Amino acid sequence: MAIFSKTCEYGIRAVFFIAHKTANGNRIGIKEIANGISSPEPFLAKILQDLSRKGIIQSFKGPHGGFYLDESSLSRPLSDIVEAVDGDSLFKDCGLGLKACSEINPCPLHNQFKEIRNNIYKMLNSTTIGAFNNELLTGIFSLKK
């Protein structure tokens, strides 16, 4: 079971892959990214365009173009990727999807889900893209299914 939407999963994996492959200052093209994370290229292209527009990743057009991450992007928390792709609903909405759920009018899962939701946010907000990239560079993690 995944906690992120399929779009968000591809977005996160793509950002990590781009950071990993461009750590030496190069840029990477959409075909290599799609292949590297096992994603459909047209779907991924839309995700990357959106992430670029929101400043999570950078892109450069032209024959030597491609995607890359600058120092500012590497210092961003992982929660920024989730919010850029899916919004902040993972961090704020009811676990049962109820609109009226709140502290005053809680659903049956409210208190337990609130704790889980807050822990997910803390984890994603306290880990930067660059910190995760260091672990990718040492081969500890993999991005391909």
MODELLER restraints for C-alpha pairs under 7 A, 6 or more apart:
rsr = mdl.restraints
at = mdl.atoms
rsr.add(forms.Gaussian(group=physical.xy_distance, feature=features.Distance(at['CA:8:A'], at['CA:82:A']), mean=6.21, stdev=0.5))
rsr.add(forms.Gaussian(group=physical.xy_distance, feature=features.Distance(at['CA:8:A'], at['CA:85:A']), mean=5.66, stdev=0.5))
rsr.add(forms.Gaussian(group=physical.xy_distance, feature=features.Distance(at['CA:8:A'], at['CA:86:A']), mean=6.44, stdev=0.5))
rsr.add(forms.Gaussian(group=physical.xy_distance, feature=features.Distance(at['CA:10:A'], at['CA:39:A']), mean=6.92, stdev=0.5))
rsr.add(forms.Gaussian(group=physical.xy_distance, feature=features.Distance(at['CA:11:A'], at['CA:47:A']), mean=6.24, stdev=0.5))
rsr.add(forms.Gaussian(group=physical.xy_distance, feature=features.Distance(at['CA:12:A'], at['CA:81:A']), mean=6.43, stdev=0.5))
rsr.add(forms.Gaussian(group=physical.xy_distance, feature=features.Distance(at['CA:13:A'], at['CA:37:A']), mean=6.52, stdev=0.5))
rsr.add(forms.Gaussian(group=physical.xy_distance, feature=features.Distance(at['CA:13:A'], at['CA:143:A']), mean=6.18, stdev=0.5))
rsr.add(forms.Gaussian(group=physical.xy_distance, feature=features.Distance(at['CA:14:A'], at['CA:33:A']), mean=6.54, stdev=0.5))
rsr.add(forms.Gaussian(group=physical.xy_distance, feature=features.Distance(at['CA:14:A'], at['CA:37:A']), mean=6.71, stdev=0.5))
rsr.add(forms.Gaussian(group=physical.xy_distance, feature=features.Distance(at['CA:16:A'], at['CA:133:A']), mean=6.40, stdev=0.5))
rsr.add(forms.Gaussian(group=physical.xy_distance, feature=features.Distance(at['CA:17:A'], at['CA:33:A']), mean=6.85, stdev=0.5))
rsr.add(forms.Gaussian(group=physical.xy_distance, feature=features.Distance(at['CA:18:A'], at['CA:28:A']), mean=6.81, stdev=0.5))
rsr.add(forms.Gaussian(group=physical.xy_distance, feature=features.Distance(at['CA:18:A'], at['CA:67:A']), mean=6.82, stdev=0.5))
rsr.add(forms.Gaussian(group=physical.xy_distance, feature=features.Distance(at['CA:18:A'], at['CA:68:A']), mean=5.85, stdev=0.5))
rsr.add(forms.Gaussian(group=physical.xy_distance, feature=features.Distance(at['CA:19:A'], at['CA:68:A']), mean=6.58, stdev=0.5))
rsr.add(forms.Gaussian(group=physical.xy_distance, feature=features.Distance(at['CA:19:A'], at['CA:69:A']), mean=5.87, stdev=0.5))
rsr.add(forms.Gaussian(group=physical.xy_distance, feature=features.Distance(at['CA:19:A'], at['CA:133:A']), mean=6.38, stdev=0.5))
rsr.add(forms.Gaussian(group=physical.xy_distance, feature=features.Distance(at['CA:20:A'], at['CA:133:A']), mean=5.91, stdev=0.5))
rsr.add(forms.Gaussian(group=physical.xy_distance, feature=features.Distance(at['CA:20:A'], at['CA:136:A']), mean=6.56, stdev=0.5))
rsr.add(forms.Gaussian(group=physical.xy_distance, feature=features.Distance(at['CA:20:A'], at['CA:137:A']), mean=6.29, stdev=0.5))
rsr.add(forms.Gaussian(group=physical.xy_distance, feature=features.Distance(at['CA:22:A'], at['CA:28:A']), mean=6.86, stdev=0.5))
rsr.add(forms.Gaussian(group=physical.xy_distance, feature=features.Distance(at['CA:22:A'], at['CA:68:A']), mean=5.82, stdev=0.5))
rsr.add(forms.Gaussian(group=physical.xy_distance, feature=features.Distance(at['CA:27:A'], at['CA:65:A']), mean=6.52, stdev=0.5))
rsr.add(forms.Gaussian(group=physical.xy_distance, feature=features.Distance(at['CA:27:A'], at['CA:66:A']), mean=4.92, stdev=0.5))
rsr.add(forms.Gaussian(group=physical.xy_distance, feature=features.Distance(at['CA:27:A'], at['CA:67:A']), mean=5.20, stdev=0.5))
rsr.add(forms.Gaussian(group=physical.xy_distance, feature=features.Distance(at['CA:27:A'], at['CA:68:A']), mean=5.20, stdev=0.5))
rsr.add(forms.Gaussian(group=physical.xy_distance, feature=features.Distance(at['CA:28:A'], at['CA:66:A']), mean=4.80, stdev=0.5))
rsr.add(forms.Gaussian(group=physical.xy_distance, feature=features.Distance(at['CA:28:A'], at['CA:67:A']), mean=5.17, stdev=0.5))
rsr.add(forms.Gaussian(group=physical.xy_distance, feature=features.Distance(at['CA:28:A'], at['CA:68:A']), mean=6.68, stdev=0.5))
rsr.add(forms.Gaussian(group=physical.xy_distance, feature=features.Distance(at['CA:29:A'], at['CA:66:A']), mean=4.68, stdev=0.5))
rsr.add(forms.Gaussian(group=physical.xy_distance, feature=features.Distance(at['CA:29:A'], at['CA:67:A']), mean=6.29, stdev=0.5))
rsr.add(forms.Gaussian(group=physical.xy_distance, feature=features.Distance(at['CA:30:A'], at['CA:41:A']), mean=6.96, stdev=0.5))
rsr.add(forms.Gaussian(group=physical.xy_distance, feature=features.Distance(at['CA:30:A'], at['CA:45:A']), mean=6.81, stdev=0.5))
rsr.add(forms.Gaussian(group=physical.xy_distance, feature=features.Distance(at['CA:31:A'], at['CA:41:A']), mean=6.58, stdev=0.5))
rsr.add(forms.Gaussian(group=physical.xy_distance, feature=features.Distance(at['CA:34:A'], at['CA:40:A']), mean=6.24, stdev=0.5))
rsr.add(forms.Gaussian(group=physical.xy_distance, feature=features.Distance(at['CA:34:A'], at['CA:41:A']), mean=5.34, stdev=0.5))
rsr.add(forms.Gaussian(group=physical.xy_distance, feature=features.Distance(at['CA:34:A'], at['CA:44:A']), mean=6.73, stdev=0.5))
rsr.add(forms.Gaussian(group=physical.xy_distance, feature=features.Distance(at['CA:36:A'], at['CA:144:A']), mean=6.61, stdev=0.5))
rsr.add(forms.Gaussian(group=physical.xy_distance, feature=features.Distance(at['CA:37:A'], at['CA:143:A']), mean=5.90, stdev=0.5))
rsr.add(forms.Gaussian(group=physical.xy_distance, feature=features.Distance(at['CA:37:A'], at['CA:144:A']), mean=4.99, stdev=0.5))
rsr.add(forms.Gaussian(group=physical.xy_distance, feature=features.Distance(at['CA:38:A'], at['CA:144:A']), mean=6.28, stdev=0.5))
rsr.add(forms.Gaussian(group=physical.xy_distance, feature=features.Distance(at['CA:51:A'], at['CA:57:A']), mean=5.91, stdev=0.5))
rsr.add(forms.Gaussian(group=physical.xy_distance, feature=features.Distance(at['CA:51:A'], at['CA:84:A']), mean=6.75, stdev=0.5))
rsr.add(forms.Gaussian(group=physical.xy_distance, feature=features.Distance(at['CA:52:A'], at['CA:58:A']), mean=5.38, stdev=0.5))
rsr.add(forms.Gaussian(group=physical.xy_distance, feature=features.Distance(at['CA:52:A'], at['CA:59:A']), mean=6.52, stdev=0.5))
rsr.add(forms.Gaussian(group=physical.xy_distance, feature=features.Distance(at['CA:54:A'], at['CA:84:A']), mean=6.87, stdev=0.5))
rsr.add(forms.Gaussian(group=physical.xy_distance, feature=features.Distance(at['CA:56:A'], at['CA:73:A']), mean=5.70, stdev=0.5))
rsr.add(forms.Gaussian(group=physical.xy_distance, feature=features.Distance(at['CA:56:A'], at['CA:81:A']), mean=6.86, stdev=0.5))
rsr.add(forms.Gaussian(group=physical.xy_distance, feature=features.Distance(at['CA:57:A'], at['CA:67:A']), mean=6.96, stdev=0.5))
rsr.add(forms.Gaussian(group=physical.xy_distance, feature=features.Distance(at['CA:57:A'], at['CA:68:A']), mean=6.17, stdev=0.5))
rsr.add(forms.Gaussian(group=physical.xy_distance, feature=features.Distance(at['CA:57:A'], at['CA:69:A']), mean=5.17, stdev=0.5))
rsr.add(forms.Gaussian(group=physical.xy_distance, feature=features.Distance(at['CA:57:A'], at['CA:73:A']), mean=6.45, stdev=0.5))
rsr.add(forms.Gaussian(group=physical.xy_distance, feature=features.Distance(at['CA:58:A'], at['CA:67:A']), mean=5.67, stdev=0.5))
rsr.add(forms.Gaussian(group=physical.xy_distance, feature=features.Distance(at['CA:58:A'], at['CA:68:A']), mean=5.33, stdev=0.5))
rsr.add(forms.Gaussian(group=physical.xy_distance, feature=features.Distance(at['CA:58:A'], at['CA:69:A']), mean=5.65, stdev=0.5))
rsr.add(forms.Gaussian(group=physical.xy_distance, feature=features.Distance(at['CA:59:A'], at['CA:66:A']), mean=5.52, stdev=0.5))
rsr.add(forms.Gaussian(group=physical.xy_distance, feature=features.Distance(at['CA:59:A'], at['CA:67:A']), mean=4.37, stdev=0.5))
rsr.add(forms.Gaussian(group=physical.xy_distance, feature=features.Distance(at['CA:59:A'], at['CA:68:A']), mean=6.25, stdev=0.5))
rsr.add(forms.Gaussian(group=physical.xy_distance, feature=features.Distance(at['CA:60:A'], at['CA:66:A']), mean=5.33, stdev=0.5))
rsr.add(forms.Gaussian(group=physical.xy_distance, feature=features.Distance(at['CA:60:A'], at['CA:67:A']), mean=6.47, stdev=0.5))
rsr.add(forms.Gaussian(group=physical.xy_distance, feature=features.Distance(at['CA:74:A'], at['CA:128:A']), mean=6.64, stdev=0.5))
rsr.add(forms.Gaussian(group=physical.xy_distance, feature=features.Distance(at['CA:74:A'], at['CA:129:A']), mean=4.99, stdev=0.5))
rsr.add(forms.Gaussian(group=physical.xy_distance, feature=features.Distance(at['CA:74:A'], at['CA:130:A']), mean=4.38, stdev=0.5))
rsr.add(forms.Gaussian(group=physical.xy_distance, feature=features.Distance(at['CA:75:A'], at['CA:128:A']), mean=5.49, stdev=0.5))
rsr.add(forms.Gaussian(group=physical.xy_distance, feature=features.Distance(at['CA:75:A'], at['CA:129:A']), mean=6.25, stdev=0.5))
rsr.add(forms.Gaussian(group=physical.xy_distance, feature=features.Distance(at['CA:75:A'], at['CA:130:A']), mean=5.90, stdev=0.5))
rsr.add(forms.Gaussian(group=physical.xy_distance, feature=features.Distance(at['CA:76:A'], at['CA:128:A']), mean=5.29, stdev=0.5))
rsr.add(forms.Gaussian(group=physical.xy_distance, feature=features.Distance(at['CA:76:A'], at['CA:129:A']), mean=6.03, stdev=0.5))
rsr.add(forms.Gaussian(group=physical.xy_distance, feature=features.Distance(at['CA:77:A'], at['CA:124:A']), mean=6.42, stdev=0.5))
rsr.add(forms.Gaussian(group=physical.xy_distance, feature=features.Distance(at['CA:77:A'], at['CA:125:A']), mean=5.03, stdev=0.5))
rsr.add(forms.Gaussian(group=physical.xy_distance, feature=features.Distance(at['CA:77:A'], at['CA:126:A']), mean=6.33, stdev=0.5))
rsr.add(forms.Gaussian(group=physical.xy_distance, feature=features.Distance(at['CA:77:A'], at['CA:127:A']), mean=5.44, stdev=0.5))
rsr.add(forms.Gaussian(group=physical.xy_distance, feature=features.Distance(at['CA:77:A'], at['CA:128:A']), mean=4.07, stdev=0.5))
rsr.add(forms.Gaussian(group=physical.xy_distance, feature=features.Distance(at['CA:77:A'], at['CA:129:A']), mean=5.98, stdev=0.5))
rsr.add(forms.Gaussian(group=physical.xy_distance, feature=features.Distance(at['CA:78:A'], at['CA:124:A']), mean=4.94, stdev=0.5))
rsr.add(forms.Gaussian(group=physical.xy_distance, feature=features.Distance(at['CA:78:A'], at['CA:125:A']), mean=5.98, stdev=0.5))
rsr.add(forms.Gaussian(group=physical.xy_distance, feature=features.Distance(at['CA:78:A'], at['CA:127:A']), mean=6.11, stdev=0.5))
rsr.add(forms.Gaussian(group=physical.xy_distance, feature=features.Distance(at['CA:78:A'], at['CA:128:A']), mean=5.68, stdev=0.5))
rsr.add(forms.Gaussian(group=physical.xy_distance, feature=features.Distance(at['CA:78:A'], at['CA:129:A']), mean=5.85, stdev=0.5))
rsr.add(forms.Gaussian(group=physical.xy_distance, feature=features.Distance(at['CA:79:A'], at['CA:121:A']), mean=6.83, stdev=0.5))
rsr.add(forms.Gaussian(group=physical.xy_distance, feature=features.Distance(at['CA:79:A'], at['CA:124:A']), mean=4.79, stdev=0.5))
rsr.add(forms.Gaussian(group=physical.xy_distance, feature=features.Distance(at['CA:79:A'], at['CA:125:A']), mean=5.04, stdev=0.5))
rsr.add(forms.Gaussian(group=physical.xy_distance, feature=features.Distance(at['CA:90:A'], at['CA:117:A']), mean=6.99, stdev=0.5))
rsr.add(forms.Gaussian(group=physical.xy_distance, feature=features.Distance(at['CA:91:A'], at['CA:117:A']), mean=5.63, stdev=0.5))
rsr.add(forms.Gaussian(group=physical.xy_distance, feature=features.Distance(at['CA:91:A'], at['CA:118:A']), mean=6.73, stdev=0.5))
rsr.add(forms.Gaussian(group=physical.xy_distance, feature=features.Distance(at['CA:91:A'], at['CA:121:A']), mean=6.13, stdev=0.5))
rsr.add(forms.Gaussian(group=physical.xy_distance, feature=features.Distance(at['CA:94:A'], at['CA:101:A']), mean=6.11, stdev=0.5))
rsr.add(forms.Gaussian(group=physical.xy_distance, feature=features.Distance(at['CA:94:A'], at['CA:110:A']), mean=6.88, stdev=0.5))
rsr.add(forms.Gaussian(group=physical.xy_distance, feature=features.Distance(at['CA:95:A'], at['CA:109:A']), mean=6.84, stdev=0.5))
rsr.add(forms.Gaussian(group=physical.xy_distance, feature=features.Distance(at['CA:95:A'], at['CA:113:A']), mean=6.03, stdev=0.5))
rsr.add(forms.Gaussian(group=physical.xy_distance, feature=features.Distance(at['CA:101:A'], at['CA:107:A']), mean=5.58, stdev=0.5))
rsr.add(forms.Gaussian(group=physical.xy_distance, feature=features.Distance(at['CA:135:A'], at['CA:141:A']), mean=6.54, stdev=0.5))
